[in-house]
């Protein structure tokens, strides 16, 4: 978790290059083979776990978490001293509302020091008692997994003579937890690497002493993962089988080396591939700052290249199918899924030995004989996502696409000029594409997420863009939804243009309606004019103020009849302009109370800002005279700085503090808003909050009634959520 592991960089890559049909392959190219006829089970999405990936509620924003299908979060216990943020009680509401399944509670993080101070088992048992009772009193009690020991191979039990003591202490703590919560889910034994001899002995002891873990854990932080993962996994399962132990879920509750893996898409795809193909869980290691999804997020709402790999992973649907790399222990790896309903196969792949490698591979897809709905010719589009380190990514791009004849039940797609630090996605569909997939600013509905009765169409309709469209909307109360994840380069207004069809339908009005959401919240109900038939398409454009970075735009049915019966083709996003009014924090008309005061700094807008807000309700900044042309929902862009470092373990993790402010409008109730640390007091960043304003003049107050301060406030910009 927090142990330094140095290693050589090992990466992967896939490349661009236009593909024709049929393709000629090179005998020298390594082959990644996908067999659509070999179903390997339901998708687990197991690799989507985070250790201290969550800092506080809203750090990072829901936009960054929801699309990833999160499974496990690993966080500190309530009252834990190891880091200033990441308390399970602080982050759980956000995690669970965005689909998270369980939270592993790293119980030894109750201690402040790293390595953990050893105050004796009696001290630890007293702390265990307090933690377990607090967790068991929480409404989310059934979603916690107790992790009593973290890297015990070098903390508290750091030589072979102490191994039996570790086993005995495991039993003692295990029994203590179960005495309070009889059905507690307990995970262990949490070594920093897989030690075959130790895990054999541990399982033998645990079975004989009735203290088997419900979840088996260890870490994969070394170079050995890339060559030896299958050996680790297979040995563990063989021990279970030999001892007659029912298979435990495996959680690699920290993975990724200290340098080179996180957040590099080209390396992370290897972990994703191996964990999903083995059906195990994994949590990205915590090497830098908390609250950034382990560097998949930056500036709180912006995606690094690594984030998009996990978004692709979350987009996989159906069942996984057998994927065979050139070598089980080699660098090139992949994972694939087949959705028979959508008639789509998706493959995530990449991998090369050296960071500077540029190479090619042949992706061989066979088994089409058992998936005849693809037809005799298929379309394949290959998308790439490049490494951006900790900088924001502009998102995926189309490398190549083409049509391929299915010969003897298979196709071969050569991909050349592959970049070592990049990861790639191939989407295979029936050959019914009508336009290229790479139009700038366009998000095809058939590649978007969807829920309810919505589905990717296989009908004979024409006139659509790309390879298909979404249908299944309408019919009354079916909650069909299409969800688009789009990138906005800056805070500002954007025209969101929905292309749809709404042909004649019995029981449906000529004009239709659909509900539009942003970030999961209803924005407005769109009226969509009817089209002459279902092969005719129209466009409805709405101007919306979006936050810089990732935004989730949804279109959902909500009526009790066929009033919302439409098909969705794509969403197109283009920059627009409208009124945004800025208000400086230091303006003379504002109200400053208590310790709040105006200070100077070159990096601030106008050279001034307001600091020392909070640390008591009397110390506040109130913006006065905020004008709204009409009552309604507005977006407030807050420019702020927060460079506070807090108390915690003395190690290489930056113990950042995400300050919060109580924000109230017109003297009403306040909302608690966390502001991600900007890693320096001269680094001014923005975040967007939503408020309701009255027509005319309004006040917006920033305070903090706790013992902590709010961030320094530079200015706010006020924009109507919906533009004119």
N, C-alpha and C positions, 0 to 999 in steps of 0.2 A: 504493500500500500504506500508507505512512505519511505521505503528503503531504496536507496540509490542502486540502480542497476545499469551499468554501462555496457554498451554493446555496439557492434558494427551495424550499420544501417542495412536493413533488408527490405526491399520494396517490390512493387509490382507495376505492370504497365500494360496498356492496350492502345492501339493506335488508329489514326485516321487513314483514309484512303478510300476512294470511291470504288464500289463493287459493282461488277456487272453480273449478268445472268445468262448462261451458267458461268460459274467461276472456275478458274484454273488455280489449283493449289500447288504449293511448293513442298517438295518432299522434305525440305530442311526445316519447315515450320513445325514447332511443337503443336500438338493437337489437344484441345479440350473437348471432350465428348459428352454430350447430353442425350440421354435416352428417354424420350417421352413415354415409352411403354412401361418404364420401371418406376412405379409410384413408391416413394419412400416415406410417405406419411404426411400428416397435417403440418402446416407451417407452425413453428414454435416462436419465431421472432426472438429467440433466446439471447442473441448477442446484444440486444438493446437494453443494457443495464448501465447504471452510472453510480460510481462511488463519489459522493459529495458533488454530484452533478447539479444538485439543487442547493441553493444558498438560503433563500427566503422565499416567501410566497410572491411570485412575480419575477424571481431571479433564477433562471431566465424567464422570458415571457411565455405564455401558453402557446403562442404561435410556434415556438421552437420545439415544444415537447409533444403536442398532440399528433402531428403527422408521423411520428416515429414508432407508434405502437409500443410504448415502453412496458417492460415486464418487471424488472427488479430495480429498485433504488437501494443503495447502501448508504446509510446516514448515521449520525451519532445519536446516542440515547438522549432522552430529555435531561437537561441539565449538564450534558457532557462538556468537558473543558478542553478537549483536544484542539478544537478550532472555534473561532467566534461565531460561525454560522453553520448551517446544515443540521440543526436540531430536528429530529423526526416530527415533533409536534408543530414546528414552524412550516415544514414543507409538505406535509401529507395531504392537506386539502387540495393544493394545486396538483399534486401528483395523481391523486385518485380521480379528480374531475377531468383529467386528460387521459384517462384510460389505464393508468398504472395498475399493476396487479398486486404486488407485494413489496414491502420495504424490509430489507435486512437491517437490523439494528446492531451496529458494531459496538458491543457492550463495553469493551475495554477503553473505548474513546471517552468514557466517563473521566478518565485520568487526563491530566494536563500535559505531562511530559511525554517526549518521544526519544528513545523507547519508553514504554510505560513504566512509571515508577513502581517498584515492587514493594508494597507495604504489607505483604503477607496475605494468605488466603482468607483469614478472618475479615480483614478489611475489605477484600474484594467481595466476599459473600454478603457482607452488610450492604454494599453498594448494589449488588445483584438483586437483593431483596427489595430495595427501594425502587430500582428501575423497573423490575417486573410488575410490581404492584401499580406503579404509575401507568405503565403501558396497558395492563389488564383493565384499568379503569376507563380507558379511552374507548369511544364507540368503534374505532377501527381495530380493535384488539385482534380480530381474526385475520388481519392482513399483515401482521408482523411476523418476521422470522428472527429468532434470537440467535446471535452469533457470539458465543461466550469467549472465544479465543481468536486472536488475529496474529498471524505469523509467529506462533509459539516456538518454532524451530530456532529463532534467534532472540526471542523476548521471553524472559523468565525461565525458559527451558532450553538453554542454548548449547547443550552438549548431550551426547548420547546417554550419559549416566542419568540424565534427568527425564528420560523418555517415560519411564514407568511412573514417575511423579506426575508428569503431564496427563497420562491416562487416568491416574487416580483422581487428579483435580478435575478433569473433564467429567468423570462420574459424579463427583461431589457437586459441581455447579449444575450439571444436568438435573440431578435429583432436586436441587434447590429450586430450580425454575419450575419443574414439574409439580413440586409440592404446592406451588402457588397457582399455577395454570396447568392443570392436568393434561390438557390437549395442546399445549404449546408446541409450535413447530421450531425445532432446534437444528442449527446447521454447524458443521464442523468437519475436519478439525482445523482447517484453515492454514496449512503450511504455505510458505512463500514460494514453494515449488512442489512438483510431484515427486515424492520419495517412495518408490515402490515398496521397499522393505517396511517403512514406517506405516504406510496405509494398510499393508497386509496385517501387521501387528495390531494396529488400531482397530480395524474391523473385527479381528478375532477377539480382542479384549471387550469391545463394545457389545458384541453379540453375547459373550459369556456373562457380561455384567448388566445386561438389559438396559443399555444406554446407547443404542444405535442412533446416529443422527437421522433426522428426517430428510435432510438435504446434505449431501457431501460437498465440501468446499476445499479448494486449493487455489493457488495463484499461478498464472502463466506470465511471468515478467522477464523471462530470460530468452536468449537466442534459441534455446532448445525447443521452444514451442514450434518453430517453423519446420523443424525436421522430425520432432519426436512426439507431436501431439497424438497421433494414432497409437503410438506405443503406450503413452500414458493412459489414454482412454481405455484401450483394450485390456491393459493389465488390470486396471481398477475393476472393470466389469468381470474379468475372469476371477478375481478374488471374491467378489460378491457371489458369483455362481458356485465356486468351490465351497464356500462357507454356507451355502443355502440361504443367503440373504436376498430378499426381494429387491429388485433394482431401485436404488435411491435416485431422485433427481440430482443431477450434478450442477453445481453453480461455481463457475470460475469467477469468484467475486472480486478479482482484480486481474485485468489483462492489458498488455501493452507495455513495451519497454520504456525506460526513462527518456530515451532519446530516439527519435526517428519514426515512431509508430503513430503517435497522437499529435495532430489530427490528420495524418496523411492518408488520403483515400487509398492509395496504392498498397499500403501495408495493412490497413484496417480491413480491406476486403478479404484478406487471407484469414483473419480471425472470424469474420462473419461467415465465410464459407465453411470453415471447419467446424465451428460451433453449431451452425444450423444443420449441416449434414450429419453431425453426431447427435443432434437433438439435446444439446446441453445449454445452460444459461451462462451468461457472462456479463460482467460489469467492467466498463472502462476504468483504468487505474487513475488515481488522483495524484497527478504530478505537479500541477501548477496552482490555479486558483479555483475556489469553490464557486458553484452557481453558474458554470458555463458549459454544462453537459460535457465536461472533460474536454474542453476546447472545440467542441462542435459548434458552439455559439460564441460570438464575439460582440462586444458592445450591447449585449443583452438580447437584441432582436435580429441580429445579422448572422448569417450562416457562413461557416467556413466550408471549404471543399468537402471535408469529412462529413459534415451534416448531410449533404445531399446523398452520399452513399447510404446513410442510414434511412433517409427518406425513401430512396429506391427500395431498400430492404423492406420497409413498412408497406410499400406499394405491392409487394409480391402477394399473390392470392392463389387460391386453389390448394394444391398439394405440391410438395417438393418431388422432384424426379431425380433419378440417378445421374450424378455428374462425376466424370472420371477425368482427373487432371493428367498431364503427361507423366508425372511421378507423384505418388502419394505424399512424399516428403519434399517435393520441389516447390519452387516459388510461384509458379502459375497455378492458381486455384479458382474455383468458381462454385456457385450455387444456382440452381434453377428451379422454377415452379411452373406448373401447367394449370391453367384455369380453363376447363372444358366449356363452361358456360359462356365465358367471354371469348372463347376461341383465341386465346393468347398464351404464349409461352414467354417467360422473361428469364433472362440469364444475367447474373452479376459476375464479373470475372476480372482477372488481371494478375500480374505478378512477375517480378524479375529479380535477379540476384543483387544487382548493383543499382544505386540511385540514378546513375547516368545512362542506364541501358535504354536503347531504342531497338525494338524488335518486332516480330510479327508472330501471329498465331492463327491457326485454323480452328474455327469453332465448328465442330461436326455435330449436327443435330439429327438423330435417327429416331425411329419408332413412330413415324407418321402413319404407318399402317394401322395403328390402333387409335389414331386421331384423324380419321378420314375427313372430318369436318374442315380441316385445313385445305383440302383440295389438292390438285396436282402441282400448283404453283403457290408459293408463299412470298410474303413481303417481310423483309427484315430491316429494322432501323437500329443503328448502333449509336448510342449517346455516350459522351465522355464527361467526366468531371475532374478538373485538375486540382492539384494541391495548391492551397493558398496560405499554408501555415496558419497564423492567427489573424490573417486579414480576411475581410469579407469576400465571398465568392459572388460572381455575377450569375452563377447557376450553370446547369448542364448545357451542352451544345450537341448538335447532331454531327457525328463524324461521317457517317455514310448511310445510305439506304439503297435497297435494290430488291429486285424480284428474283426468286430462285426456283428452278424446276426441281420437284421432288423426284429423285431417281433411286429406285430400289429402297424406297421408304426413308430416304435421308437427304440432307443438303449439307454443303460445306460452305462456310462463310469465312474467307480469308480477311483478316484485319491486320494491317501493316502500320509501320511507324508508331508503334505503341510506346507511350511514355511511362517511365518507371514509377513515377509518383502519382499517376492518375488511375482511376478506376472506371469501369465501363459497364453499360447496361445494353443488352440486346433485347428487343421486343419483336417477336415473330407473330404474324397474323395472316389470315387468308389474303390472297392477292386481290384486294379490292380497293387499293389506295387510289385516290383521285387527285391528290396534290402532295408535295413534299412536306415533311414533318418539321422542318427547321425554320419556319417563318418567324421573324423577330417579333417578340411581344405576344405571340399566340400560344395559348395553352389548349391543346386538344382534349375534348371531353372524354374520348375513349381511353386516354391515358391518365385521367384524373381518378381520384378516389370517389366512391359512391356508396350509398347505403340504401336500406329499404328495398323497394321493388325496382329500383333503377338497375339497368344492365347495359352492357355493350351490345349494340344491335348487330344482328346478322341478317337483317331483312334486305330486300332488294331495292330499297329506296336509293335515290341518286341525288347528286348535287351537293353532298356534304364535303367537308374538307378533311384531309388526312386519310385515315384508314377506316373510320367508322364514326359513330356518334352514340350518345346515350339515349335510351328510351325507357319506358316503364313508369313515366310520370302520369299522374292523374288517377282516376278511379275512385277517389274519395278516401281521404284519411290514411293513405298508405305511407306517408312520410318519406317518399323517394327523395334522394338528395344527391347532387353532384358537387364535389368539393375541390376547388382549385387552390393550389399553393403557388403564389406569385411573389416575385422579388421587386421591391420598389427601391431604386437607387438612392433616393433622398426622401425626406418627409415632404409631402406635397400632394397636390391634386392630380388625379389620374382619371382618364376616361376608361371605364370598364364596359366593353362592348360584347354583349352576349348574342351569339348567332344561334338561332333556333328555328324550328318549323312548328306550325300549329294548324294543320289541315283540318278539313271538315271531319266531325266525329259525332255520332249520335249522342244526344244528351248534353253536348258541350256547346257553350256560347261561341259566337264567332271570334270574339276577343278572349284571350286567356290571361291568367295571372300566375305569378310565382313569387315566392318569398326569397328575398336576398339577405344573406347574412355576411357579416365581416367579423372574423375572430370568434365565430360561434354565437354572436349576438345579432338579433334581428335588426336590419337597417331599414328596409322598406319593402312593400309589396309592389312588384312591378306589373304594370299592365302591358301585355304583349299582344299586338295586333295579329289577327288571324292571317294565315297564308293560304294561297289558292289551293294547295294540296300538300301532301307530305313530302313531295320532292322539291318544294319551293322553300326558300329560307329567307329569314328577315333578321335584322339586327336591332337590338335595343341598347342604347348607351346611357350609362349613369356616371355622373362625375362624383368621385369619392375621394376624401382626404385619406391617404394611406401613410402608414408609418414606414420609415426607412427600414429596409430589410424584408423579413418574411411576413406575408399577410395571407390569411385564409379567407377565400371568397366562396360562399356557398349559395346554391339555388335549390330550394326545397318546396315540395308540395305542402299545402296546408288546408285546402278546402275539403268539403264533404262530398264533392261531386267531380265532374270532369272539367271544371273551370281551369284547372292547372295541368291539363293534358298537353304536354309539349315534348319535343325532342330537343336535346342540346347538342350543338355541334362543336363550338369552341368559345373560349373567352379571350378577348384581345385587350391588351393593356397598353395605354399610351399616355405619356405625360401631358398634363393640361395645366391651365392657369385659372386662378380665381382669387378672391379676396382673402388675405391673411394679414392680420393686424398684430404688430409686435408691441409689447409693453416692457420697458426696462425696469428691473427690480429697484434700481436706485432713483427712479423718478420721484420728483418732489411731492407729487400728489399721493404717493403710497403711504401707508401707515406702518411704522416700525415701532415695536414695543420691547421693553426689557433690554436684553443684551444684543438684540439684532442691530447690526450697523452696516453702513456702506463702507466698502474697502476698495482699493485700487489694484488692478492687475492688468497687464498688457493683453493677456490672452482673452479677457472678458470683452463682451460686446460693449462698445463705448468706453472700455477701460475700467469699468466699475461693476461691482456686484454686491450682494448682501450676504453676510456671514453671521455666525453665532445665533442661528435660529434653532429654537428647541432647547433641550435640556431643562424643560419646564414649560408649562403652557403659556406663561407670561411673555416668553421670548418669541416673537412672531413677526412675520412679514405679511402684510395684506396689500394686494393689488386693488386699487380703487378705480372706478370709472371704466370697467371692462364693458365695452359696448357690444350688444347683440341686436341685429336688425329684427329678429323675431325670436320667440321662445322656442327652445328645442335643444337638441343634443349637439354639443360642440367638442372639438378635439383641441386639447391644450398641449402645445409642444413646449416642454420645460427644458431650458438650457441650464446645466448645473455642473458642479465639480464635487468630487468626493474622493479624497486620497487617504482616508483613515485606515490605519492598520491596527488590528486588535490583539488581544492577549490570546495565546494558544501555545501549542508545542513549538519549541525552537528547532526548526528544521527548514528545509528548502521550500516548503509550501508558503506562499504569501498569505498571511492571515488577514485578508481583507475584511472590511466591515461594510456591509451594504446598508447605508443609513436610510431611514424612512422619514416621511413627513405625513402629518395629518392634514389633508387638504379639504377645506370646506368652502362652500359657495353661499354667499349671501347670509352668512351666519347660521346656516343649517348644519345638519350632521356631517361628520367628516368621513372620508375614506382614507385608509392607511395605504400609502404608496411607497414601495421600496425603490431606491435608486441605486443601480449597480455601481460598484466602485469604479472610478475612472483611472485608477492607478497613478494618481498624481493630482495635486491641487491646482495645477495650471492646465490640466486636461479637461476642457469643457465638452460635455457630450449632451445629447438630447434623449428624452423619452417622452412618450405621448400618453396622456391620460384623457379619459372622457368624462365630461361633466354636463349637467343640464343648466342652461342659463335662461334668465327671464328676458323678455324684450326690454331694450333700454340699457341702463347702467347696472352693473353687477360688481360684486367684490369676490375675490378669490384669496383665501388665507392659507399660508403655510406655517405650520407649527409642529411641535412635538412635545407632548406632555410627559414623556418618560425622562429617564436620566441620560438619554442619548441625544445627540444633536441631529438636526436635519442637514441635508447637503447645502453647500453654498449655492445660491440662486442667482443666475445672471439675468435671465429674462424669460418671458413666456410669449408664445405666439398663439393667437386664437383663430381657429378656422371652423366654419360650419362643416359638420360631418359630410353632408351632401352639398355639393356646389350648385351654382345656378346653371 
